[in-house]
Each structure stands twice: as C-alpha cells, then as structure tokens.
Amino acid sequence: MPVSPSSLIASLSAVPAGLSTQELAWGLPAALQRVPDPRARRGIRHRLSVVLAATVCAVVAGSRSYIATPPPARS
C-alpha cells in the first residue's frame, strides 16, 4: 500500500543522514518558535509555538478535525 503524502512516515524517510528521528524531534520546539505569529496581540493567551506543538501532537495521535469525537462503543 503506498504511503499518502500527508503520512508522517513519508516525511521521516527524508531524515538527513546521521540524524536519528529522536534528534530530529528535539529540534521541533526550536523550529516552531521560528514560525511568525500572524495573530493580533489582543486576546493571545498562549504562545504560538505551544499551540502548534499541541496541534502536531494531536495530528500524530490521529486527530482529523477540531471536533472531539468519542471513541466507538464497545460491544
């Protein structure tokens, strides 16, 4: 089965030589801090890097939307 373009597996296969995925993950917070914040100053409660990190974690855990859905009922 081919890997879809949005799969994390595809992006992890492009890790630079000599760099483990764990070392790559440690660089994630630093990379997220470099993202410019387009939000207006008024109403900001959390740093953008924290919001983005939570989003990355949710996507890795399998989230596909902003709406929380309960797990399927067990029979």
C-alpha positions as CSV (number, residue, x, y, z in Angstrom):
1,M,0.0,0.0,0.0
2,P,1.5,3.3,-1.0
3,V,2.0,6.0,1.7
4,S,-0.2,9.0,1.4
5,P,1.6,12.4,1.1
6,S,0.2,13.5,4.5
7,S,1.6,10.5,6.3
8,L,4.4,11.2,8.8
9,I,6.1,8.0,7.6
10,A,6.9,9.6,4.3
11,S,8.5,12.7,5.9
12,L,10.5,10.6,8.3
13,S,12.1,8.7,5.5
14,A,13.6,12.0,4.4
15,V,15.6,12.5,7.6
16,P,19.2,13.7,6.8
17,A,21.9,11.1,7.1
18,G,23.4,10.7,10.5
19,L,20.3,12.2,12.3
20,S,18.0,10.0,14.2
21,T,14.3,10.7,14.4
22,Q,14.7,11.3,18.2
23,E,17.3,14.0,17.5
24,L,15.0,15.4,14.8
25,A,12.1,15.6,17.3
26,W,14.2,17.6,19.7
27,G,14.5,20.3,17.1
28,L,10.8,20.6,16.7
29,P,10.2,23.2,19.5
30,A,13.0,25.3,18.2
31,A,11.5,25.2,14.7
32,L,8.0,26.0,16.0
33,Q,9.4,29.1,17.8
34,R,10.7,30.5,14.5
35,V,7.2,30.5,12.9
36,P,5.9,34.1,12.7
37,D,2.7,34.7,14.7
38,P,0.1,36.3,12.4
39,R,-2.4,36.8,15.3
40,A,-3.3,40.2,16.7
41,R,-1.8,41.0,20.1
42,R,-5.2,41.4,21.7
43,G,-6.6,38.1,23.0
44,I,-3.5,36.0,22.8
45,R,-3.3,33.7,25.8
46,H,-0.7,31.1,24.7
47,R,2.5,31.3,22.7
48,L,2.1,30.2,19.1
49,S,4.8,27.6,19.5
50,V,2.8,25.9,22.3
51,V,-0.4,25.9,20.2
52,L,1.5,24.5,17.2
53,A,3.2,21.8,19.3
54,A,-0.2,20.7,20.7
55,T,-1.5,20.6,17.1
56,V,1.4,18.4,16.0
57,C,0.8,16.0,18.9
58,A,-2.9,15.8,18.0
59,V,-2.2,15.0,14.4
60,V,0.4,12.4,15.3
61,A,-2.2,10.8,17.6
62,G,-4.7,10.6,14.8
63,S,-6.9,13.7,15.0
64,R,-8.5,14.7,11.8
65,S,-10.7,17.6,12.9
66,Y,-11.1,20.2,15.6
67,I,-14.1,18.5,17.0
68,A,-13.5,15.8,19.6
69,T,-15.4,12.7,18.9
70,P,-15.9,9.9,21.4
71,P,-14.3,6.5,20.7
72,P,-16.6,3.9,19.2
73,A,-18.8,2.0,21.7
74,R,-17.5,-1.5,22.6
75,S,-20.0,-4.3,22.3
